Amino acid sequence: MESGKVIVITGASTGFGRSIAETAARQGFRVFATMRNVRGKNAAAARELREIAERESLWLRAIELDVTDDASVERAVSEVIGEAGRLDVLVNNAGYGLMGVTEAVTMEQAQRIMDTNFFGVVRMNRAVLPHMRKQKSGLLIHISSGAGRFVVPSMAFYCASKWALEALAEEYRYQLAGQGIDSVIIQPGAYATAVFGNLERAADTSRTDTYGPVNEIAERITQALAAATGNPQEIADAVLQTIETPPGQRKLRQRIGSGSQGVIALNDLSEQVQKQLLTAFGLNEITKFAAN
């Protein structure tokens, strides 16, 4: 491993983000674990990370960052550059779930989940890429989901946000490869993490009276997700392995966890179709890294 790389992780107060932050710091990386409300709702999580860092002599910082706020994103990235002098890896992990009858999701709810799960990634990538381009190196890791490939009933807007995320991440891969910057996607299966423990529900229940059994689907899906037995550490380990893989050798998509075969098959088919498309446009060399 090449030690001393600077890693920024969004949504690091709990779940995958927390596991990734602790794992990366213990491997010798300089880690900025970002989260909202470090002096409020997430004060305990920030304090725990500081205590871990002190107890184990780790380079691990908990800093304020709200991916839905342009100014917050810019301040946090400026803080990272000011303290560490560079930024090598961004892990776009922040996100949440929304369930229920699709018609019952309000416009405010729909806009808010897209602002976090999709536009939050746009904000973060725009903030870090000037620094990575200046360095002529960098890695964008996007924590997606199997729901970025298929539709989970009653999770239309969550799936839409992850489908959009995957398209964005793949396009970044094509456009940034020649500058030594990689973009990859990790697709977790079902894990009992905070993202599913804090699911938001469709708010406009006045629209659900004619849906009958469809109204029960969200609860059935929630129960199934709550029963997931996967270890979130698997995602942290996949992130570390991805970071340590040399540029140009990283897979665009990795499916980790339960129910993997169907998603892997979709990923393989998508790769074949994309190669056909790139060849048709004379762009089949686009994802190769430029020679140093």
ChimeraX commands (.cxc) that place a marker at each C-alpha (Angstrom):
marker #1 position 0.00,0.00,0.00 radius 0.5
marker #1 position 1.09,3.53,-0.76 radius 0.5
marker #1 position 0.69,5.20,2.63 radius 0.5
marker #1 position -0.14,8.82,3.30 radius 0.5
marker #1 position -2.81,9.23,0.65 radius 0.5
marker #1 position -5.54,11.69,1.61 radius 0.5
marker #1 position -9.08,10.28,1.61 radius 0.5
marker #1 position -12.34,12.19,1.99 radius 0.5
marker #1 position -15.46,10.19,2.85 radius 0.5
marker #1 position -18.98,11.62,2.87 radius 0.5
marker #1 position -21.67,10.36,5.21 radius 0.5
marker #1 position -19.12,8.95,7.64 radius 0.5
marker #1 position -21.07,9.18,10.89 radius 0.5
marker #1 position -22.48,5.64,10.62 radius 0.5
marker #1 position -22.73,2.59,8.38 radius 0.5
marker #1 position -20.45,2.10,5.40 radius 0.5
marker #1 position -18.88,5.55,5.74 radius 0.5
marker #1 position -17.87,4.97,9.35 radius 0.5
marker #1 position -16.42,1.53,8.55 radius 0.5
marker #1 position -14.50,2.89,5.57 radius 0.5
marker #1 position -13.08,5.78,7.62 radius 0.5
marker #1 position -11.81,3.60,10.45 radius 0.5
marker #1 position -10.46,0.91,8.12 radius 0.5
marker #1 position -8.61,3.39,5.90 radius 0.5
marker #1 position -7.09,5.21,8.87 radius 0.5
marker #1 position -5.85,1.94,10.35 radius 0.5
marker #1 position -4.15,1.20,7.04 radius 0.5
marker #1 position -2.12,4.41,7.27 radius 0.5
marker #1 position -4.17,6.77,5.12 radius 0.5
marker #1 position -4.91,10.35,6.10 radius 0.5
marker #1 position -8.68,10.29,6.48 radius 0.5
marker #1 position -11.25,13.09,6.61 radius 0.5
marker #1 position -14.52,11.57,7.79 radius 0.5
marker #1 position -17.18,14.11,6.86 radius 0.5
marker #1 position -20.72,14.43,8.20 radius 0.5
marker #1 position -23.44,16.97,8.91 radius 0.5
marker #1 position -23.97,18.54,12.32 radius 0.5
marker #1 position -20.68,17.61,13.97 radius 0.5
marker #1 position -21.66,19.86,16.89 radius 0.5
marker #1 position -25.28,18.69,16.96 radius 0.5
marker #1 position -26.92,15.42,15.89 radius 0.5
marker #1 position -23.60,13.79,14.97 radius 0.5
marker #1 position -21.53,15.21,17.84 radius 0.5
marker #1 position -21.26,11.79,19.46 radius 0.5
marker #1 position -20.07,10.15,16.23 radius 0.5
marker #1 position -17.47,12.89,15.69 radius 0.5
marker #1 position -16.27,12.52,19.29 radius 0.5
marker #1 position -15.98,8.74,18.92 radius 0.5
marker #1 position -13.83,9.14,15.82 radius 0.5
marker #1 position -11.58,11.63,17.60 radius 0.5
marker #1 position -11.22,9.22,20.52 radius 0.5
marker #1 position -10.36,6.34,18.19 radius 0.5
marker #1 position -7.77,8.50,16.45 radius 0.5
marker #1 position -6.15,9.48,19.73 radius 0.5
marker #1 position -6.26,6.01,21.24 radius 0.5
marker #1 position -4.80,4.28,18.17 radius 0.5
marker #1 position -2.60,7.17,16.95 radius 0.5
marker #1 position -4.46,7.40,13.65 radius 0.5
marker #1 position -4.58,10.25,11.13 radius 0.5
marker #1 position -8.38,10.58,11.30 radius 0.5
marker #1 position -10.36,13.83,11.31 radius 0.5
marker #1 position -14.12,14.34,11.64 radius 0.5
marker #1 position -15.19,17.51,9.80 radius 0.5
marker #1 position -18.43,19.27,8.94 radius 0.5
marker #1 position -19.82,18.74,5.44 radius 0.5
marker #1 position -23.37,18.81,4.08 radius 0.5
marker #1 position -23.43,17.44,0.52 radius 0.5
marker #1 position -26.62,19.41,-0.23 radius 0.5
marker #1 position -24.98,22.77,0.53 radius 0.5
marker #1 position -22.57,24.30,-2.00 radius 0.5
marker #1 position -20.83,26.51,0.56 radius 0.5
marker #1 position -20.43,23.64,3.04 radius 0.5
marker #1 position -18.85,21.44,0.38 radius 0.5
marker #1 position -16.42,24.14,-0.71 radius 0.5
marker #1 position -15.45,24.96,2.90 radius 0.5
marker #1 position -14.79,21.32,3.71 radius 0.5
marker #1 position -12.65,20.70,0.63 radius 0.5
marker #1 position -10.71,23.89,1.31 radius 0.5
marker #1 position -10.13,22.68,4.86 radius 0.5
marker #1 position -8.80,19.36,3.56 radius 0.5
marker #1 position -6.42,21.03,1.11 radius 0.5
marker #1 position -5.32,23.55,3.73 radius 0.5
marker #1 position -4.45,20.84,6.26 radius 0.5
marker #1 position -3.26,17.97,4.06 radius 0.5
marker #1 position -2.04,19.82,0.96 radius 0.5
marker #1 position -3.67,17.39,-1.47 radius 0.5
marker #1 position -6.67,15.12,-2.00 radius 0.5
marker #1 position -6.19,11.68,-3.51 radius 0.5
marker #1 position -9.43,9.77,-3.01 radius 0.5
marker #1 position -13.06,10.83,-2.66 radius 0.5
marker #1 position -15.57,8.24,-1.42 radius 0.5
marker #1 position -19.08,9.43,-2.29 radius 0.5
marker #1 position -21.05,7.54,0.33 radius 0.5
marker #1 position -23.67,9.95,1.72 radius 0.5
marker #1 position -27.23,8.97,0.95 radius 0.5
marker #1 position -30.54,7.73,2.31 radius 0.5
marker #1 position -33.57,5.67,1.31 radius 0.5
marker #1 position -37.17,6.64,0.53 radius 0.5
marker #1 position -40.01,4.11,0.36 radius 0.5
marker #1 position -43.70,3.96,-0.41 radius 0.5
marker #1 position -46.25,4.36,-3.18 radius 0.5
marker #1 position -44.54,6.46,-5.83 radius 0.5
marker #1 position -47.48,8.82,-6.34 radius 0.5
marker #1 position -47.47,9.52,-2.61 radius 0.5
marker #1 position -43.91,10.87,-2.69 radius 0.5
marker #1 position -44.17,14.65,-2.54 radius 0.5
marker #1 position -42.18,16.90,-4.85 radius 0.5
marker #1 position -40.22,18.14,-1.84 radius 0.5
marker #1 position -39.30,14.56,-0.93 radius 0.5
marker #1 position -38.36,13.71,-4.52 radius 0.5
marker #1 position -36.16,16.79,-4.87 radius 0.5
marker #1 position -34.51,16.23,-1.49 radius 0.5
marker #1 position -33.45,12.65,-2.13 radius 0.5
marker #1 position -32.04,13.56,-5.54 radius 0.5
marker #1 position -30.25,16.53,-3.98 radius 0.5
marker #1 position -28.51,14.23,-1.52 radius 0.5
marker #1 position -27.97,10.98,-3.43 radius 0.5
marker #1 position -27.22,12.47,-6.86 radius 0.5
marker #1 position -26.56,16.21,-6.82 radius 0.5
marker #1 position -24.54,15.77,-3.64 radius 0.5
marker #1 position -22.13,13.66,-5.69 radius 0.5
marker #1 position -22.07,16.29,-8.44 radius 0.5
marker #1 position -21.14,18.94,-5.85 radius 0.5
marker #1 position -18.43,16.82,-4.29 radius 0.5
marker #1 position -16.83,15.82,-7.59 radius 0.5
marker #1 position -16.86,19.41,-8.85 radius 0.5
marker #1 position -15.16,20.53,-5.64 radius 0.5
marker #1 position -12.37,17.95,-5.66 radius 0.5
marker #1 position -11.63,17.57,-9.36 radius 0.5
marker #1 position -9.69,20.83,-9.84 radius 0.5
marker #1 position -7.25,19.59,-7.18 radius 0.5
marker #1 position -7.00,16.11,-8.70 radius 0.5
marker #1 position -6.47,17.54,-12.18 radius 0.5
marker #1 position -3.69,19.74,-10.84 radius 0.5
marker #1 position -2.07,16.64,-9.29 radius 0.5
marker #1 position -2.74,14.62,-12.48 radius 0.5
marker #1 position -3.99,11.80,-10.27 radius 0.5
marker #1 position -6.99,10.86,-8.19 radius 0.5
marker #1 position -9.77,8.38,-7.56 radius 0.5
marker #1 position -13.53,8.90,-7.31 radius 0.5
marker #1 position -15.33,6.01,-5.58 radius 0.5
marker #1 position -19.12,6.05,-5.83 radius 0.5
marker #1 position -21.07,3.92,-3.34 radius 0.5
marker #1 position -24.12,2.92,-5.34 radius 0.5
marker #1 position -26.34,-0.12,-4.80 radius 0.5
marker #1 position -27.77,-3.13,-6.55 radius 0.5
marker #1 position -30.70,-0.73,-6.87 radius 0.5
marker #1 position -28.55,1.20,-9.33 radius 0.5
marker #1 position -29.14,-1.71,-11.73 radius 0.5
marker #1 position -32.66,-2.96,-10.94 radius 0.5
marker #1 position -35.89,-1.63,-9.45 radius 0.5
marker #1 position -36.81,-2.46,-5.86 radius 0.5
marker #1 position -40.62,-2.22,-5.55 radius 0.5
marker #1 position -41.71,0.84,-3.55 radius 0.5
marker #1 position -38.23,2.40,-3.81 radius 0.5
marker #1 position -38.63,4.25,-7.12 radius 0.5
marker #1 position -36.87,7.46,-6.14 radius 0.5
marker #1 position -34.02,5.73,-4.33 radius 0.5
marker #1 position -33.46,3.57,-7.41 radius 0.5
marker #1 position -33.71,6.60,-9.70 radius 0.5
marker #1 position -31.05,8.40,-7.66 radius 0.5
marker #1 position -28.70,5.42,-7.88 radius 0.5
marker #1 position -29.32,4.86,-11.60 radius 0.5
marker #1 position -28.45,8.53,-12.15 radius 0.5
marker #1 position -25.35,8.18,-9.96 radius 0.5
marker #1 position -24.11,5.22,-12.00 radius 0.5
marker #1 position -24.51,7.08,-15.30 radius 0.5
marker #1 position -22.61,10.05,-13.91 radius 0.5
marker #1 position -19.79,7.91,-12.51 radius 0.5
marker #1 position -19.35,6.06,-15.80 radius 0.5
marker #1 position -19.20,9.29,-17.77 radius 0.5
marker #1 position -16.57,10.67,-15.40 radius 0.5
marker #1 position -14.53,7.53,-16.06 radius 0.5
marker #1 position -14.44,8.22,-19.80 radius 0.5
marker #1 position -13.66,11.91,-19.50 radius 0.5
marker #1 position -11.06,11.79,-16.73 radius 0.5
marker #1 position -9.04,8.69,-17.62 radius 0.5
marker #1 position -6.63,10.65,-19.80 radius 0.5
marker #1 position -5.78,12.89,-16.84 radius 0.5
marker #1 position -4.84,10.03,-14.53 radius 0.5
marker #1 position -8.11,10.19,-12.57 radius 0.5
marker #1 position -10.19,7.06,-12.11 radius 0.5
marker #1 position -13.92,6.79,-11.44 radius 0.5
marker #1 position -15.40,3.56,-10.09 radius 0.5
marker #1 position -18.66,2.23,-8.68 radius 0.5
marker #1 position -19.23,-0.12,-5.75 radius 0.5
marker #1 position -22.66,-1.75,-5.58 radius 0.5
marker #1 position -23.47,-3.08,-2.09 radius 0.5
marker #1 position -26.09,-5.72,-1.58 radius 0.5
marker #1 position -28.46,-5.66,1.41 radius 0.5
marker #1 position -26.73,-4.73,4.66 radius 0.5
marker #1 position -28.38,-3.79,7.94 radius 0.5
marker #1 position -26.88,-0.29,8.12 radius 0.5
marker #1 position -28.32,3.07,9.14 radius 0.5
marker #1 position -29.39,3.92,5.59 radius 0.5
marker #1 position -32.15,1.31,5.84 radius 0.5
marker #1 position -32.78,1.81,9.54 radius 0.5
marker #1 position -33.72,5.43,8.82 radius 0.5
marker #1 position -35.85,5.02,5.73 radius 0.5
marker #1 position -38.10,7.95,4.90 radius 0.5
marker #1 position -41.70,7.13,3.93 radius 0.5
marker #1 position -43.82,8.67,1.19 radius 0.5
marker #1 position -45.67,11.50,2.92 radius 0.5
marker #1 position -48.85,12.11,0.88 radius 0.5
marker #1 position -50.90,9.17,2.15 radius 0.5
marker #1 position -54.11,10.79,0.86 radius 0.5
marker #1 position -53.18,9.36,-2.55 radius 0.5
marker #1 position -52.86,5.72,-1.48 radius 0.5
marker #1 position -56.47,4.69,-0.82 radius 0.5
marker #1 position -56.99,2.82,-4.11 radius 0.5
marker #1 position -53.66,0.98,-4.16 radius 0.5
marker #1 position -54.76,-1.94,-1.98 radius 0.5
marker #1 position -52.01,-4.58,-1.52 radius 0.5
marker #1 position -49.42,-2.28,-3.11 radius 0.5
marker #1 position -49.50,-0.29,0.13 radius 0.5
marker #1 position -48.06,-3.32,1.95 radius 0.5
marker #1 position -45.00,-3.72,-0.26 radius 0.5
marker #1 position -42.88,-1.08,1.49 radius 0.5
marker #1 position -43.23,-2.81,4.85 radius 0.5
marker #1 position -42.38,-6.21,3.36 radius 0.5
marker #1 position -39.25,-4.77,1.73 radius 0.5
marker #1 position -38.29,-2.99,4.96 radius 0.5
marker #1 position -38.54,-6.21,6.95 radius 0.5
marker #1 position -36.43,-8.07,4.41 radius 0.5
marker #1 position -33.75,-5.36,4.52 radius 0.5
marker #1 position -33.77,-5.34,8.32 radius 0.5
marker #1 position -33.07,-9.08,8.27 radius 0.5
marker #1 position -29.94,-8.66,6.13 radius 0.5
marker #1 position -26.94,-10.41,7.67 radius 0.5
marker #1 position -24.07,-9.07,5.57 radius 0.5
marker #1 position -21.09,-7.51,7.33 radius 0.5
marker #1 position -20.60,-3.84,6.31 radius 0.5
marker #1 position -16.86,-4.38,6.71 radius 0.5
marker #1 position -17.01,-6.11,3.31 radius 0.5
marker #1 position -17.68,-2.73,1.70 radius 0.5
marker #1 position -14.83,-1.07,3.60 radius 0.5
marker #1 position -12.49,-3.86,2.49 radius 0.5
marker #1 position -13.62,-3.45,-1.14 radius 0.5
marker #1 position -12.94,0.29,-0.97 radius 0.5
marker #1 position -9.44,-0.31,0.42 radius 0.5
marker #1 position -8.69,-2.92,-2.23 radius 0.5
marker #1 position -9.89,-0.52,-4.93 radius 0.5
marker #1 position -7.64,2.27,-3.63 radius 0.5
marker #1 position -4.65,-0.06,-3.58 radius 0.5
marker #1 position -5.29,-1.34,-7.14 radius 0.5
marker #1 position -3.06,0.50,-9.64 radius 0.5
marker #1 position -4.67,3.12,-11.89 radius 0.5
marker #1 position -5.96,1.66,-15.13 radius 0.5
marker #1 position -6.54,-1.77,-13.55 radius 0.5
marker #1 position -9.64,-0.97,-11.49 radius 0.5
marker #1 position -12.99,-2.38,-12.59 radius 0.5
marker #1 position -15.68,0.16,-13.35 radius 0.5
marker #1 position -18.26,-1.71,-11.25 radius 0.5
marker #1 position -17.95,-4.09,-8.31 radius 0.5
marker #1 position -20.95,-5.88,-6.85 radius 0.5
marker #1 position -20.38,-6.79,-3.19 radius 0.5
marker #1 position -22.69,-8.85,-1.00 radius 0.5
marker #1 position -25.86,-10.88,-1.36 radius 0.5
marker #1 position -27.71,-11.43,-4.61 radius 0.5
marker #1 position -24.61,-10.68,-6.62 radius 0.5
marker #1 position -24.91,-12.97,-9.65 radius 0.5
marker #1 position -27.80,-11.20,-11.37 radius 0.5
marker #1 position -26.21,-7.78,-10.93 radius 0.5
marker #1 position -22.84,-9.09,-12.12 radius 0.5
marker #1 position -24.55,-10.43,-15.23 radius 0.5
marker #1 position -26.14,-7.01,-15.85 radius 0.5
marker #1 position -22.77,-5.32,-15.33 radius 0.5
marker #1 position -21.09,-7.67,-17.80 radius 0.5
marker #1 position -23.80,-7.11,-20.41 radius 0.5
marker #1 position -23.60,-3.34,-19.91 radius 0.5
marker #1 position -19.83,-3.46,-20.42 radius 0.5
marker #1 position -20.27,-5.33,-23.70 radius 0.5
marker #1 position -22.87,-2.84,-24.95 radius 0.5
marker #1 position -20.72,0.13,-23.93 radius 0.5
marker #1 position -17.75,-1.30,-25.79 radius 0.5
marker #1 position -19.91,-1.67,-28.89 radius 0.5
marker #1 position -21.09,1.92,-28.53 radius 0.5
marker #1 position -17.58,3.31,-28.04 radius 0.5
marker #1 position -16.31,1.34,-31.01 radius 0.5
marker #1 position -19.16,2.62,-33.17 radius 0.5
marker #1 position -18.13,6.20,-32.35 radius 0.5
marker #1 position -14.41,5.47,-32.74 radius 0.5
marker #1 position -13.83,6.01,-29.02 radius 0.5
marker #1 position -12.71,2.57,-27.86 radius 0.5
marker #1 position -9.42,3.99,-26.47 radius 0.5
marker #1 position -11.14,6.57,-24.31 radius 0.5
marker #1 position -10.84,4.79,-20.95 radius 0.5
marker #1 position -7.13,4.06,-21.18 radius 0.5
marker #1 position -4.89,6.10,-18.93 radius 0.5
marker #1 position -2.47,8.42,-20.66 radius 0.5
marker #1 position 1.14,7.24,-20.53 radius 0.5
marker #1 position 3.24,9.06,-17.94 radius 0.5
marker link #1:1,2 radius 0.2
marker link #1:2,3 radius 0.2
marker link #1:3,4 radius 0.2
marker link #1:4,5 radius 0.2
marker link #1:5,6 radius 0.2
marker link #1:6,7 radius 0.2
marker link #1:7,8 radius 0.2
marker link #1:8,9 radius 0.2
marker link #1:9,10 radius 0.2
marker link #1:10,11 radius 0.2
marker link #1:11,12 radius 0.2
marker link #1:12,13 radius 0.2
marker link #1:13,14 radius 0.2
marker link #1:14,15 radius 0.2
marker link #1:15,16 radius 0.2
marker link #1:16,17 radius 0.2
marker link #1:17,18 radius 0.2
marker link #1:18,19 radius 0.2
marker link #1:19,20 radius 0.2
marker link #1:20,21 radius 0.2
marker link #1:21,22 radius 0.2
marker link #1:22,23 radius 0.2
marker link #1:23,24 radius 0.2
marker link #1:24,25 radius 0.2
marker link #1:25,26 radius 0.2
marker link #1:26,27 radius 0.2
marker link #1:27,28 radius 0.2
marker link #1:28,29 radius 0.2
marker link #1:29,30 radius 0.2
marker link #1:30,31 radius 0.2
marker link #1:31,32 radius 0.2
marker link #1:32,33 radius 0.2
marker link #1:33,34 radius 0.2
marker link #1:34,35 radius 0.2
marker link #1:35,36 radius 0.2
marker link #1:36,37 radius 0.2
marker link #1:37,38 radius 0.2
marker link #1:38,39 radius 0.2
marker link #1:39,40 radius 0.2
marker link #1:40,41 radius 0.2
marker link #1:41,42 radius 0.2
marker link #1:42,43 radius 0.2
marker link #1:43,44 radius 0.2
marker link #1:44,45 radius 0.2
marker link #1:45,46 radius 0.2
marker link #1:46,47 radius 0.2
marker link #1:47,48 radius 0.2
marker link #1:48,49 radius 0.2
marker link #1:49,50 radius 0.2
marker link #1:50,51 radius 0.2
marker link #1:51,52 radius 0.2
marker link #1:52,53 radius 0.2
marker link #1:53,54 radius 0.2
marker link #1:54,55 radius 0.2
marker link #1:55,56 radius 0.2
marker link #1:56,57 radius 0.2
marker link #1:57,58 radius 0.2
marker link #1:58,59 radius 0.2
marker link #1:59,60 radius 0.2
marker link #1:60,61 radius 0.2
marker link #1:61,62 radius 0.2
marker link #1:62,63 radius 0.2
marker link #1:63,64 radius 0.2
marker link #1:64,65 radius 0.2
marker link #1:65,66 radius 0.2
marker link #1:66,67 radius 0.2
marker link #1:67,68 radius 0.2
marker link #1:68,69 radius 0.2
marker link #1:69,70 radius 0.2
marker link #1:70,71 radius 0.2
marker link #1:71,72 radius 0.2
marker link #1:72,73 radius 0.2
marker link #1:73,74 radius 0.2
marker link #1:74,75 radius 0.2
marker link #1:75,76 radius 0.2
marker link #1:76,77 radius 0.2
marker link #1:77,78 radius 0.2
marker link #1:78,79 radius 0.2
marker link #1:79,80 radius 0.2
marker link #1:80,81 radius 0.2
marker link #1:81,82 radius 0.2
marker link #1:82,83 radius 0.2
marker link #1:83,84 radius 0.2
marker link #1:84,85 radius 0.2
marker link #1:85,86 radius 0.2
marker link #1:86,87 radius 0.2
marker link #1:87,88 radius 0.2
marker link #1:88,89 radius 0.2
marker link #1:89,90 radius 0.2
marker link #1:90,91 radius 0.2
marker link #1:91,92 radius 0.2
marker link #1:92,93 radius 0.2
marker link #1:93,94 radius 0.2
marker link #1:94,95 radius 0.2
marker link #1:95,96 radius 0.2
marker link #1:96,97 radius 0.2
marker link #1:97,98 radius 0.2
marker link #1:98,99 radius 0.2
marker link #1:99,100 radius 0.2
marker link #1:100,101 radius 0.2
marker link #1:101,102 radius 0.2
marker link #1:102,103 radius 0.2
marker link #1:103,104 radius 0.2
marker link #1:104,105 radius 0.2
marker link #1:105,106 radius 0.2
marker link #1:106,107 radius 0.2
marker link #1:107,108 radius 0.2
marker link #1:108,109 radius 0.2
marker link #1:109,110 radius 0.2
marker link #1:110,111 radius 0.2
marker link #1:111,112 radius 0.2
marker link #1:112,113 radius 0.2
marker link #1:113,114 radius 0.2
marker link #1:114,115 radius 0.2
marker link #1:115,116 radius 0.2
marker link #1:116,117 radius 0.2
marker link #1:117,118 radius 0.2
marker link #1:118,119 radius 0.2
marker link #1:119,120 radius 0.2
marker link #1:120,121 radius 0.2
marker link #1:121,122 radius 0.2
marker link #1:122,123 radius 0.2
marker link #1:123,124 radius 0.2
marker link #1:124,125 radius 0.2
marker link #1:125,126 radius 0.2
marker link #1:126,127 radius 0.2
marker link #1:127,128 radius 0.2
marker link #1:128,129 radius 0.2
marker link #1:129,130 radius 0.2
marker link #1:130,131 radius 0.2
marker link #1:131,132 radius 0.2
marker link #1:132,133 radius 0.2
marker link #1:133,134 radius 0.2
marker link #1:134,135 radius 0.2
marker link #1:135,136 radius 0.2
marker link #1:136,137 radius 0.2
marker link #1:137,138 radius 0.2
marker link #1:138,139 radius 0.2
marker link #1:139,140 radius 0.2
marker link #1:140,141 radius 0.2
marker link #1:141,142 radius 0.2
marker link #1:142,143 radius 0.2
marker link #1:143,144 radius 0.2
marker link #1:144,145 radius 0.2
marker link #1:145,146 radius 0.2
marker link #1:146,147 radius 0.2
marker link #1:147,148 radius 0.2
marker link #1:148,149 radius 0.2
marker link #1:149,150 radius 0.2
marker link #1:150,151 radius 0.2
marker link #1:151,152 radius 0.2
marker link #1:152,153 radius 0.2
marker link #1:153,154 radius 0.2
marker link #1:154,155 radius 0.2
marker link #1:155,156 radius 0.2
marker link #1:156,157 radius 0.2
marker link #1:157,158 radius 0.2
marker link #1:158,159 radius 0.2
marker link #1:159,160 radius 0.2
marker link #1:160,161 radius 0.2
marker link #1:161,162 radius 0.2
marker link #1:162,163 radius 0.2
marker link #1:163,164 radius 0.2
marker link #1:164,165 radius 0.2
marker link #1:165,166 radius 0.2
marker link #1:166,167 radius 0.2
marker link #1:167,168 radius 0.2
marker link #1:168,169 radius 0.2
marker link #1:169,170 radius 0.2
marker link #1:170,171 radius 0.2
marker link #1:171,172 radius 0.2
marker link #1:172,173 radius 0.2
marker link #1:173,174 radius 0.2
marker link #1:174,175 radius 0.2
marker link #1:175,176 radius 0.2
marker link #1:176,177 radius 0.2
marker link #1:177,178 radius 0.2
marker link #1:178,179 radius 0.2
marker link #1:179,180 radius 0.2
marker link #1:180,181 radius 0.2
marker link #1:181,182 radius 0.2
marker link #1:182,183 radius 0.2
marker link #1:183,184 radius 0.2
marker link #1:184,185 radius 0.2
marker link #1:185,186 radius 0.2
marker link #1:186,187 radius 0.2
marker link #1:187,188 radius 0.2
marker link #1:188,189 radius 0.2
marker link #1:189,190 radius 0.2
marker link #1:190,191 radius 0.2
marker link #1:191,192 radius 0.2
marker link #1:192,193 radius 0.2
marker link #1:193,194 radius 0.2
marker link #1:194,195 radius 0.2
marker link #1:195,196 radius 0.2
marker link #1:196,197 radius 0.2
marker link #1:197,198 radius 0.2
marker link #1:198,199 radius 0.2
marker link #1:199,200 radius 0.2
marker link #1:200,201 radius 0.2
marker link #1:201,202 radius 0.2
marker link #1:202,203 radius 0.2
marker link #1:203,204 radius 0.2
marker link #1:204,205 radius 0.2
marker link #1:205,206 radius 0.2
marker link #1:206,207 radius 0.2
marker link #1:207,208 radius 0.2
marker link #1:208,209 radius 0.2
marker link #1:209,210 radius 0.2
marker link #1:210,211 radius 0.2
marker link #1:211,212 radius 0.2
marker link #1:212,213 radius 0.2
marker link #1:213,214 radius 0.2
marker link #1:214,215 radius 0.2
marker link #1:215,216 radius 0.2
marker link #1:216,217 radius 0.2
marker link #1:217,218 radius 0.2
marker link #1:218,219 radius 0.2
marker link #1:219,220 radius 0.2
marker link #1:220,221 radius 0.2
marker link #1:221,222 radius 0.2
marker link #1:222,223 radius 0.2
marker link #1:223,224 radius 0.2
marker link #1:224,225 radius 0.2
marker link #1:225,226 radius 0.2
marker link #1:226,227 radius 0.2
marker link #1:227,228 radius 0.2
marker link #1:228,229 radius 0.2
marker link #1:229,230 radius 0.2
marker link #1:230,231 radius 0.2
marker link #1:231,232 radius 0.2
marker link #1:232,233 radius 0.2
marker link #1:233,234 radius 0.2
marker link #1:234,235 radius 0.2
marker link #1:235,236 radius 0.2
marker link #1:236,237 radius 0.2
marker link #1:237,238 radius 0.2
marker link #1:238,239 radius 0.2
marker link #1:239,240 radius 0.2
marker link #1:240,241 radius 0.2
marker link #1:241,242 radius 0.2
marker link #1:242,243 radius 0.2
marker link #1:243,244 radius 0.2
marker link #1:244,245 radius 0.2
marker link #1:245,246 radius 0.2
marker link #1:246,247 radius 0.2
marker link #1:247,248 radius 0.2
marker link #1:248,249 radius 0.2
marker link #1:249,250 radius 0.2
marker link #1:250,251 radius 0.2
marker link #1:251,252 radius 0.2
marker link #1:252,253 radius 0.2
marker link #1:253,254 radius 0.2
marker link #1:254,255 radius 0.2
marker link #1:255,256 radius 0.2
marker link #1:256,257 radius 0.2
marker link #1:257,258 radius 0.2
marker link #1:258,259 radius 0.2
marker link #1:259,260 radius 0.2
marker link #1:260,261 radius 0.2
marker link #1:261,262 radius 0.2
marker link #1:262,263 radius 0.2
marker link #1:263,264 radius 0.2
marker link #1:264,265 radius 0.2
marker link #1:265,266 radius 0.2
marker link #1:266,267 radius 0.2
marker link #1:267,268 radius 0.2
marker link #1:268,269 radius 0.2
marker link #1:269,270 radius 0.2
marker link #1:270,271 radius 0.2
marker link #1:271,272 radius 0.2
marker link #1:272,273 radius 0.2
marker link #1:273,274 radius 0.2
marker link #1:274,275 radius 0.2
marker link #1:275,276 radius 0.2
marker link #1:276,277 radius 0.2
marker link #1:277,278 radius 0.2
marker link #1:278,279 radius 0.2
marker link #1:279,280 radius 0.2
marker link #1:280,281 radius 0.2
marker link #1:281,282 radius 0.2
marker link #1:282,283 radius 0.2
marker link #1:283,284 radius 0.2
marker link #1:284,285 radius 0.2
marker link #1:285,286 radius 0.2
marker link #1:286,287 radius 0.2
marker link #1:287,288 radius 0.2
marker link #1:288,289 radius 0.2
marker link #1:289,290 radius 0.2
marker link #1:290,291 radius 0.2
marker link #1:291,292 radius 0.2
view
